[in-house]
Amino acid sequence: MASDEEITREKAKVYFEQAYRKQMDGEFGDAIALYKRSIATYPTAEAYTFLGWTYSQIGHTEKAIALCQQAIETDPTYGNPYNDIGAYLIDQEKWEEAIPWLKKATQAPRYETRQFPYMNLGRAYQNLGQYETAKQHFEQALVEEPFYLPAHWALTALLAKMN
């Protein structure tokens, strides 16, 4: 028989999955409400991170960053919120501020898509004019995921620029 905590976690997971579907359908208001319900039921780093992503999609970047910070407080091993904060800072052209967050994402024990922070590190370093370092990060993104096309494109464009 399932414990009360397992039942509560399962309810939160159902709300999270409903929220994600709403987010993917562009129904951001409904997604926000469902992510908040998931968090109220059982707070997880994933729910805070994805709620933040939803806010970022409607232009509330500072709220998105704050929610990613809550995600990190909830579970510092979860890599997504570190990368997301870095990506939001890149979108604001805060290249140097983004780098420490992205480096933390590459080190996070619980992160399955490390090509994203390596790609973002490449973007940050390229915008700072540090082309060799950018190249190394684009290449590492391809080590993580050999078929990650944005890294192929970025590396090709950077190599052309360097020649």
Secondary structure as a PSIPRED ss2 file (coil, helix, strand):
# PSIPRED VFORMAT (PSIPRED V4.0)

   1 M C   1.000  0.000  0.000
   2 A C   1.000  0.000  0.000
   3 S C   1.000  0.000  0.000
   4 D H   0.000  1.000  0.000
   5 E H   0.000  1.000  0.000
   6 E H   0.000  1.000  0.000
   7 I H   0.000  1.000  0.000
   8 T H   0.000  1.000  0.000
   9 R H   0.000  1.000  0.000
  10 E H   0.000  1.000  0.000
  11 K H   0.000  1.000  0.000
  12 A H   0.000  1.000  0.000
  13 K H   0.000  1.000  0.000
  14 V H   0.000  1.000  0.000
  15 Y H   0.000  1.000  0.000
  16 F H   0.000  1.000  0.000
  17 E H   0.000  1.000  0.000
  18 Q H   0.000  1.000  0.000
  19 A H   0.000  1.000  0.000
  20 Y H   0.000  1.000  0.000
  21 R H   0.000  1.000  0.000
  22 K H   0.000  1.000  0.000
  23 Q H   0.000  1.000  0.000
  24 M H   0.000  1.000  0.000
  25 D C   1.000  0.000  0.000
  26 G C   1.000  0.000  0.000
  27 E C   1.000  0.000  0.000
  28 F H   0.000  1.000  0.000
  29 G H   0.000  1.000  0.000
  30 D H   0.000  1.000  0.000
  31 A H   0.000  1.000  0.000
  32 I H   0.000  1.000  0.000
  33 A H   0.000  1.000  0.000
  34 L H   0.000  1.000  0.000
  35 Y H   0.000  1.000  0.000
  36 K H   0.000  1.000  0.000
  37 R H   0.000  1.000  0.000
  38 S H   0.000  1.000  0.000
  39 I H   0.000  1.000  0.000
  40 A H   0.000  1.000  0.000
  41 T H   0.000  1.000  0.000
  42 Y C   1.000  0.000  0.000
  43 P C   1.000  0.000  0.000
  44 T C   1.000  0.000  0.000
  45 A H   0.000  1.000  0.000
  46 E H   0.000  1.000  0.000
  47 A H   0.000  1.000  0.000
  48 Y H   0.000  1.000  0.000
  49 T H   0.000  1.000  0.000
  50 F H   0.000  1.000  0.000
  51 L H   0.000  1.000  0.000
  52 G H   0.000  1.000  0.000
  53 W H   0.000  1.000  0.000
  54 T H   0.000  1.000  0.000
  55 Y H   0.000  1.000  0.000
  56 S H   0.000  1.000  0.000
  57 Q H   0.000  1.000  0.000
  58 I C   1.000  0.000  0.000
  59 G C   1.000  0.000  0.000
  60 H C   1.000  0.000  0.000
  61 T H   0.000  1.000  0.000
  62 E H   0.000  1.000  0.000
  63 K H   0.000  1.000  0.000
  64 A H   0.000  1.000  0.000
  65 I H   0.000  1.000  0.000
  66 A H   0.000  1.000  0.000
  67 L H   0.000  1.000  0.000
  68 C H   0.000  1.000  0.000
  69 Q H   0.000  1.000  0.000
  70 Q H   0.000  1.000  0.000
  71 A H   0.000  1.000  0.000
  72 I H   0.000  1.000  0.000
  73 E H   0.000  1.000  0.000
  74 T H   0.000  1.000  0.000
  75 D C   1.000  0.000  0.000
  76 P C   1.000  0.000  0.000
  77 T C   1.000  0.000  0.000
  78 Y E   0.000  0.000  1.000
  79 G C   1.000  0.000  0.000
  80 N H   0.000  1.000  0.000
  81 P H   0.000  1.000  0.000
  82 Y H   0.000  1.000  0.000
  83 N H   0.000  1.000  0.000
  84 D H   0.000  1.000  0.000
  85 I H   0.000  1.000  0.000
  86 G H   0.000  1.000  0.000
  87 A H   0.000  1.000  0.000
  88 Y H   0.000  1.000  0.000
  89 L H   0.000  1.000  0.000
  90 I H   0.000  1.000  0.000
  91 D H   0.000  1.000  0.000
  92 Q C   1.000  0.000  0.000
  93 E C   1.000  0.000  0.000
  94 K C   1.000  0.000  0.000
  95 W H   0.000  1.000  0.000
  96 E H   0.000  1.000  0.000
  97 E H   0.000  1.000  0.000
  98 A H   0.000  1.000  0.000
  99 I H   0.000  1.000  0.000
 100 P H   0.000  1.000  0.000
 101 W H   0.000  1.000  0.000
 102 L H   0.000  1.000  0.000
 103 K H   0.000  1.000  0.000
 104 K H   0.000  1.000  0.000
 105 A H   0.000  1.000  0.000
 106 T H   0.000  1.000  0.000
 107 Q H   0.000  1.000  0.000
 108 A C   1.000  0.000  0.000
 109 P C   1.000  0.000  0.000
 110 R E   0.000  0.000  1.000
 111 Y C   1.000  0.000  0.000
 112 E C   1.000  0.000  0.000
 113 T C   1.000  0.000  0.000
 114 R C   1.000  0.000  0.000
 115 Q H   0.000  1.000  0.000
 116 F H   0.000  1.000  0.000
 117 P H   0.000  1.000  0.000
 118 Y H   0.000  1.000  0.000
 119 M H   0.000  1.000  0.000
 120 N H   0.000  1.000  0.000
 121 L H   0.000  1.000  0.000
 122 G H   0.000  1.000  0.000
 123 R H   0.000  1.000  0.000
 124 A H   0.000  1.000  0.000
 125 Y H   0.000  1.000  0.000
 126 Q H   0.000  1.000  0.000
 127 N H   0.000  1.000  0.000
 128 L C   1.000  0.000  0.000
 129 G C   1.000  0.000  0.000
 130 Q C   1.000  0.000  0.000
 131 Y H   0.000  1.000  0.000
 132 E H   0.000  1.000  0.000
 133 T H   0.000  1.000  0.000
 134 A H   0.000  1.000  0.000
 135 K H   0.000  1.000  0.000
 136 Q H   0.000  1.000  0.000
 137 H H   0.000  1.000  0.000
 138 F H   0.000  1.000  0.000
 139 E H   0.000  1.000  0.000
 140 Q H   0.000  1.000  0.000
 141 A H   0.000  1.000  0.000
 142 L H   0.000  1.000  0.000
 143 V H   0.000  1.000  0.000
 144 E H   0.000  1.000  0.000
 145 E C   1.000  0.000  0.000
 146 P C   1.000  0.000  0.000
 147 F C   1.000  0.000  0.000
 148 Y C   1.000  0.000  0.000
 149 L H   0.000  1.000  0.000
 150 P H   0.000  1.000  0.000
 151 A H   0.000  1.000  0.000
 152 H H   0.000  1.000  0.000
 153 W H   0.000  1.000  0.000
 154 A H   0.000  1.000  0.000
 155 L H   0.000  1.000  0.000
 156 T H   0.000  1.000  0.000
 157 A H   0.000  1.000  0.000
 158 L H   0.000  1.000  0.000
 159 L H   0.000  1.000  0.000
 160 A H   0.000  1.000  0.000
 161 K H   0.000  1.000  0.000
 162 M H   0.000  1.000  0.000
 163 N C   1.000  0.000  0.000
